[in-house]
């Protein structure tokens, strides 16, 4: 079996990260890299979003050999803009990832354009290769440390038409996209008790917020008081379908199956089709943790019931020795900058750990 050890390429006057490699050269490097049967690096990073790229750059700047495996399907691809990204406000998410990749390549980071289909611990000896990752391209990657930067999947409620507007007229985060719908007619589709918190946050951005209970629990006394004091309309009904029209996003409502006895929903005016400028819904944030589980880890449910995540310490270390988690893999609330920050932290921690492991 042939083996290629991937090492950074340094120059006496290296390119700055803004000086991208020629496209043809990058493509040739990719073809050469993926033609090998076995690739070796000190750290393998699974996922090339903000967290994974930031970790790769921090490590490469410490002269570590790095391979990033990425299938090219970032979570925020449906959105046209990323916000709260200092210095890059409103940048297209795909452009941000492309710039980050060019910066990483300038420091010698190698990329495999595919996915990891299986992973295993080879040995726990810190001075030896610990992990073997089989990729969708057929190549195997051996590494001393692994960073899980696979993010999460937004699992939307099973409502016909809802996914069609995801990232445009169907939103979930008031900080990511709330400003763009300020002052508009916003409908909140309830999925869990946290949906009431979501309605509260969007009420800061618009005086026209309506809470559609759908599958959320009925409001308790505190939640009912909050809705009333903030002027949030409440419709105790389920959403049957969503359709984008020229007038806006039309929502078809039906009697909620969780409705209490004796409630005359048929007489409620909210049961007629209602049109909103935007909808907000809390998806189930499912951690993409299959590879972590193959390595012996356990994905856990988030305390709020809103999703799942890879349990990690503040520095990104997981319960599996040698395996680290960054970004949305470990934190369902992490936005782009927070994910990148976690990547830098994990990169620094891994570099220090590798140094310590070599101390006799």
QUITAJO-V551323 format. One record per residue. RES is the residue in one small letter. PHI is phi in whole degrees, -180 to 180 (* if undefined). PSI is psi in whole degrees, 0 to 359 (NA if undefined). D_CENTER is the distance of its C-alpha to the mean C-alpha in Angstrom with 1 decimal. Layout:
RES/PHI/PSI/D_CENTER ; RES/PHI/PSI/D_CENTER
This chain:
x/*/125/35.8 ; x/-74/152/35.0 ; x/-139/138/32.7 ; x/-126/121/31.2 ; x/-90/119/30.2 ; x/-87/121/27.6 ; x/-128/149/28.6 ; x/-63/149/27.8 ; x/-103/112/30.3 ; x/-110/151/31.8 ; x/-126/162/34.5 ; x/-66/331/36.9 ; x/-130/78/35.5 ; x/-66/155/31.8 ; x/-61/148/29.9 ; x/-76/157/27.9 ; x/-58/337/24.2 ; x/-77/348/24.9 ; x/-94/93/27.4 ; x/-69/149/25.5 ; x/-70/150/27.2 ; x/-57/141/29.2 ; x/-58/321/27.3 ; x/-65/318/30.1 ; x/-64/316/29.9 ; x/-61/318/26.2 ; x/-65/319/26.7 ; x/-64/319/29.7 ; x/-62/320/27.8 ; x/-64/315/25.1 ; x/-64/319/27.9 ; x/-65/318/29.8 ; x/-63/315/26.9 ; x/-81/350/26.0 ; x/-81/346/29.7 ; x/-76/148/30.0 ; x/-80/322/30.1 ; x/-131/129/28.9 ; x/-116/143/26.9 ; x/-125/136/27.0 ; x/-150/162/25.0 ; x/-71/321/24.8 ; x/-134/131/21.0 ; x/-107/130/18.7 ; x/-114/120/15.0 ; x/-98/104/12.9 ; x/118/127/10.1 ; x/-115/38/10.9 ; x/-86/199/8.1 ; x/-60/316/9.1 ; x/-66/313/9.2 ; x/-65/317/10.9 ; x/-66/318/13.2 ; x/-63/320/14.2 ; x/-64/320/15.1 ; x/-64/319/17.1 ; x/-69/317/19.0 ; x/-60/319/19.9 ; x/-72/318/21.3 ; x/-64/326/23.0 ; x/-70/346/24.7 ; x/-100/20/26.1 ; x/66/31/27.6 ; x/-92/146/25.4 ; x/-86/128/25.0 ; x/-131/138/21.4 ; x/-122/130/20.0 ; x/-108/126/16.4 ; x/-106/120/15.8 ; x/-145/133/13.4 ; x/-90/356/13.8 ; x/76/36/12.9 ; x/-134/70/10.4 ; x/-65/149/7.3 ; x/-58/321/5.2 ; x/-91/15/7.2 ; x/-58/326/10.3 ; x/-65/341/12.2 ; x/-86/142/12.6 ; x/-82/340/15.5 ; x/-142/147/14.9 ; x/-112/133/12.6 ; x/-117/167/14.4 ; x/62/28/15.3 ; x/-104/99/15.0 ; x/-56/127/18.4 ; x/85/349/20.7 ; x/-136/36/18.5 ; x/-56/127/18.4 ; x/81/9/17.6 ; x/-66/147/16.7 ; x/-67/131/15.4 ; x/-56/323/11.8 ; x/-69/325/13.4 ; x/-67/321/16.2 ; x/-62/316/14.3 ; x/-65/319/12.8 ; x/-63/319/16.4 ; x/-66/319/18.0 ; x/-64/322/16.0 ; x/-66/318/17.0 ; x/-62/321/20.5 ; x/-64/317/20.6 ; x/-65/318/19.6 ; x/-62/327/22.2 ; x/-65/338/24.8 ; x/-99/8/24.6 ; x/95/4/25.1 ; x/-66/135/21.7 ; x/-101/147/22.0 ; x/-123/141/19.5 ; x/-116/117/19.7 ; x/-85/81/18.4 ; x/-168/200/17.7 ; x/-131/161/16.0 ; x/-90/123/17.1 ; x/-102/341/19.1 ; x/-158/154/20.8 ; x/-147/148/21.0 ; x/-151/153/23.8 ; x/-81/126/25.4 ; x/-89/312/28.4 ; x/-157/155/30.0 ; x/-97/1/29.3 ; x/-67/120/31.8 ; x/-64/336/30.0 ; x/-87/358/32.2 ; x/-117/173/31.3 ; x/-66/129/28.4 ; x/-96/330/26.4 ; x/-133/150/24.1 ; x/-127/124/24.4 ; x/-116/124/21.6 ; x/-94/129/22.7 ; x/-101/165/20.9 ; x/-68/346/21.2 ; x/-90/355/23.6 ; x/99/342/26.0 ; x/-80/149/25.8 ; x/-107/137/25.3 ; x/-113/127/23.7 ; x/-109/134/25.3 ; x/-150/154/23.9 ; x/-78/327/24.9 ; x/-135/154/21.4 ; x/-129/135/18.0 ; x/-112/123/14.6 ; x/-90/111/11.7 ; x/-128/39/8.6 ; x/-84/355/7.4 ; x/68/211/3.9 ; x/-141/168/4.7 ; x/-113/130/6.9 ; x/-83/108/8.4 ; x/-94/107/12.0 ; x/-82/154/14.3 ; x/-57/149/17.9 ; x/-79/76/20.4 ; x/-120/118/22.1 ; x/-53/130/23.7 ; x/90/346/22.6 ; x/-66/316/19.6 ; x/-66/338/17.0 ; x/-62/330/19.2 ; x/-103/7/18.3 ; x/-61/128/14.6 ; x/88/353/13.3 ; x/-122/288/17.0 ; x/-107/352/19.2 ; x/-114/116/16.9 ; x/-125/174/14.5 ; x/-140/334/13.1 ; x/-110/119/12.7 ; x/-67/336/16.1 ; x/-84/331/15.0 ; x/-78/319/12.7 ; x/-139/4/15.4 ; x/-64/321/18.2 ; x/-59/324/20.6 ; x/-69/343/20.7 ; x/-115/20/22.1 ; x/-58/138/24.4 ; x/75/358/27.7 ; x/-90/173/26.8 ; x/-84/109/27.4 ; x/-115/131/24.2 ; x/-107/132/23.9 ; x/-104/119/21.7 ; x/-92/117/21.3 ; x/-75/133/21.6 ; x/-125/322/19.7 ; x/-139/179/20.1 ; x/-62/334/22.1 ; x/-69/346/19.2 ; x/-64/332/19.7 ; x/-68/323/22.8 ; x/-64/321/20.9 ; x/-61/316/18.8 ; x/-62/319/22.2 ; x/-60/317/23.6 ; x/-67/320/21.0 ; x/-71/339/21.5 ; x/-67/340/25.2 ; x/-70/337/25.1 ; x/-99/344/24.3 ; x/-156/146/26.7 ; x/-89/4/29.9 ; x/-123/71/29.3 ; x/-116/132/26.7 ; x/-123/130/27.4 ; x/-96/118/26.0 ; x/-101/112/26.2 ; x/-59/316/26.3 ; x/50/251/25.4 ; x/-109/10/24.3 ; x/-73/152/23.9 ; x/-65/155/26.8 ; x/-60/146/29.7 ; x/-65/137/29.6 ; x/-80/184/31.4 ; x/-61/317/33.9 ; x/-67/320/31.6 ; x/-69/320/29.1 ; x/-63/320/32.0 ; x/-65/320/33.4 ; x/-63/313/30.2 ; x/-58/316/30.0 ; x/-68/315/33.7 ; x/-70/332/33.7 ; x/-94/2/30.8 ; x/72/29/32.4 ; x/-90/121/29.6 ; x/-69/150/31.2 ; x/-130/127/30.7 ; x/-124/116/31.2 ; x/-85/79/31.4 ; x/-152/163/30.5 ; x/-101/151/28.0 ; x/-91/120/26.3 ; x/-91/326/27.7 ; x/-161/158/26.4 ; x/-131/135/24.8 ; x/-139/131/26.3 ; x/-84/126/25.8 ; x/-127/176/29.2 ; x/-65/333/30.9 ; x/-83/343/31.4 ; x/147/209/27.8 ; x/-105/113/25.7 ; x/-91/131/28.2 ; x/-115/126/27.5 ; x/-95/124/29.9 ; x/-109/147/30.6 ; x/-134/166/32.5 ; x/-59/131/33.9 ; x/-69/130/31.4 ; x/-66/342/32.2 ; x/-90/4/31.5 ; x/-62/143/34.2 ; x/-72/158/36.9 ; x/-66/146/40.5 ; x/83/3/42.8 ; x/-89/124/40.3 ; x/-88/80/41.5 ; x/-72/330/38.3 ; x/-63/335/40.3 ; x/-89/353/42.0 ; x/-77/130/38.8 ; x/-64/338/38.3 ; x/-67/347/34.5 ; x/-79/349/34.8 ; x/-74/159/35.7 ; x/-56/135/33.1 ; x/-123/138/31.2 ; x/-110/132/29.7 ; x/-123/158/26.9 ; x/-78/327/25.5 ; x/-152/154/22.0 ; x/-119/149/20.3 ; x/-126/135/17.7 ; x/-144/143/16.3 ; x/-92/108/14.2 ; x/-71/173/12.4 ; x/-89/118/12.2 ; x/-87/93/8.7 ; x/-92/118/9.5 ; x/-64/136/8.4 ; x/-83/77/9.0 ; x/-109/18/11.9 ; x/-60/316/14.8 ; x/-67/321/15.7 ; x/-60/319/15.6 ; x/-67/323/18.0 ; x/-63/331/20.1 ; x/-85/3/20.6 ; x/104/3/21.9 ; x/-88/171/19.1 ; x/-126/124/18.4 ; x/-80/135/15.3 ; x/-116/156/16.3 ; x/-75/142/16.0 ; x/-72/143/14.9 ; x/-56/332/18.2 ; x/-79/348/17.6 ; x/80/7/17.2 ; x/-83/349/14.0 ; x/172/202/12.1 ; x/-137/162/11.9 ; x/-156/166/10.8 ; x/-88/118/12.4 ; x/-67/128/15.2 ; x/-144/153/15.7 ; x/-73/174/18.2 ; x/-60/331/17.7 ; x/-89/4/18.2 ; x/95/352/15.5 ; x/-69/139/18.2 ; x/-106/181/17.8 ; x/-69/343/20.8 ; x/-93/117/21.2 ; x/-56/131/23.3 ; x/88/357/21.9 ; x/-115/132/18.3 ; x/-126/157/15.7 ; x/-132/140/12.0 ; x/-132/164/9.8 ; x/60/215/6.8 ; x/-68/347/4.5 ; x/-61/324/6.9 ; x/-109/344/9.6 ; x/-140/107/8.8 ; x/-68/343/7.4 ; x/-97/357/8.8 ; x/-68/124/7.7 ; x/-87/184/7.9 ; x/-56/310/8.4 ; x/-67/321/11.7 ; x/-64/322/10.9 ; x/-64/316/8.4 ; x/-63/320/11.3 ; x/-62/319/13.8 ; x/-65/326/12.6 ; x/-65/317/12.9 ; x/-63/317/16.4 ; x/-61/313/17.4 ; x/-65/321/16.6 ; x/-58/316/18.4 ; x/-66/319/21.4 ; x/-65/317/21.6 ; x/-66/318/21.6 ; x/-59/315/24.2 ; x/-64/320/26.4 ; x/-65/319/26.2 ; x/-65/322/27.3 ; x/-63/313/30.1 ; x/-63/325/31.2 ; x/-69/341/31.2 ; x/-93/355/33.7 ; x/-79/122/36.1 ; x/-87/NA/39.1
